[in-house]
Amino acid sequence: MGNLSSSQKRIIGVFGHHLCGKTTIMDALLKEYYGVDRIGQRYLDKDEIEKQKKSTFTNHIITINYQDIRTFFIDTPGSADFLGDINTAINAVDNVLLVINAASGIEVTTERVYKVAKEMNKPVIFFVNGLDKEGVKYGKVIEELKEKFEDGAKLVPFQIPIGEGENFKGLVNLLTKKSYIYEKDFSGKAKEIDGIEEEAKEYFEKYHSELIEDIVETNESLMEKYFEGGEESISAEELLQSLHNSLESDQIIPVLGGSALQNIGVDRILNAVKKFGMASNERTFEFEDGEVIKPVEDAEMIGMVIKNDVDPFVGRISYIRILSGKMKSVSNLYVVDEEKIEKTAHIYLPGLEKNEEIEEASAGDIILIPKLKSCKIGYTLREKNEDKKVMIPEYPEPMISKSINPKSKNEIDKITSSLQKLSESDKTFTWEYDAETGETIVNGIGEVHLEVMLEKLKKNFGVDFEVGKPKIAYRETVKKPMKAEYKHKKQTGGHGQYGHVKLEIEPLERGTGYEFVDKIVGGVIPKNFIPSVDKGIKEALKNGVLAGFPVVDVKVTLYDGSYHAVDSSDIAFQIAARSAFKEAVKNASPVLLEPIMSVEVFVPNEYTGDVMGEVTAKRGRPMGMEAVGKGTDKINAEIPLAEMMDFSPRLNSLSSGKGYFNMKFSHYMEISPDIQNKIVEEFKVEE
């Protein structure tokens, strides 16, 4: 299509709950614009894991040229476990197409996407899919949507079905009063008819005037026209422009409909987004300091990384949304986050089997660039070497952890490099090597997310490993003051070893850490050996006396000791300090501390009681509850990390899959004696 202005570009994200039909919608579009054979083959799901499980687990981006506009579609995962990709996509797009399964109604991912879209000020268009399913009533779906999402903005159908269930055959545009009757051959071709088909008249009477009135209410001049001359005094173009303005200002939420599987109404999505959706020149981004980035061509090129494909053989392929300016295929890009220059030789528009190489891209384009070495999701790319970064959304913290251990020591380096590559494709998949426990820990949003990422690690990168539950990072401390001394004395011929210390330990406030106090007077221990005592204590802190966990929140006072003019040494005082400290801890009522998490649980209010009971059963402490949105409660609680390991599946079970939670570390707290005894016994068995 050549060079286009940003006003001729649309970026559309397709969102919705698992099995709502997002990827089937994309199949229908690909059938028309890429000539694929059949709908339902999930052509964008190219990863082996996606093919195997018949589900989308990462964002997929495709370019579709429609009439005189270039559209970029981002097909997104349907599981809330993949909120990292979902949040990235919402931030990147100009239009949020939120797909509803007409038979299933409003589901948990639908609500979460809508909430995030509103937080990011992104306009939402609903698409009610599956109007051909048995028992579906369009009016009932609309009422459910109104009840759940009409909060300030008016939710109104832009289209109504001609027939329902097995009799569904087309759509009526409520503004133009045109009917579209589709062939039963999955071609997506419709016959356009002026007027309203008989099967659609009931819905037309119900929703037509409502749509017109809701649109004119947002525009004073149209309202005056409407009151003076009625609907006939306003043109369809005026109504569409006003609908466009109302969508941008979040006053109206339009509803489209169809059947992706039957290829009915999918073509009208493109037409609707062209007519009243947001163009790329109408949406702005900001730097972190609040400065607005204007989407114009005659400005500095500023881009944002929105996706990384990581192929174990090809390497990284980065997808960049250009926010302003122009970019040539041969360019130098400044990666602000890494303070590095990246050189490019080729840029492409994302395609299906083959990407289209282009010489120049501009504001509103999504391009892909191979083999950028230092670009992670959310990174800012600039033409100039300036340090301002684009504002990106906050990402949810990983909720689920597993330990992985390679089956062969030869795999250690391979597993490390593979994890590094895999984490570059998903901001919510993290990993670290825990030197304390000797384990490699991987973290994800939920069970499904982690399962998929680990399968990718095995199949895509050829790494073999075992998966287990990670060890909880407990801590040890003391409950009362205690003194101890230790004299390290050894004579082995020649110089011997001599170090003698007297220590007093006492508990500190939780979270204080470690404090060392030197109270030596009169030179009974020379000053040059005092750091050795401190060093020996720090070494002893690494492994407690109960179960080998680090000791925290203790004050250690060195108050006396002795030395030998010839045999004393740094190592001798380290050994003496370490031994004295351990002896003192043993007699100071040592206890285990466990990590406590601050947890926010979001749940429909009909399940609040059951979930609150589960929180209590998990040794949790409810900290309060509040209503958030229509029919949803937020429970604030503090729960031990050990009890959160299976909380996600339990919450899904109790809330019929509609609940979700966030958590972050809060503090350490003393554990109960019975649980402490169990942990200590397990440690002894391992030893």
Disulfide bonds with the S-S distance in Angstrom:
none
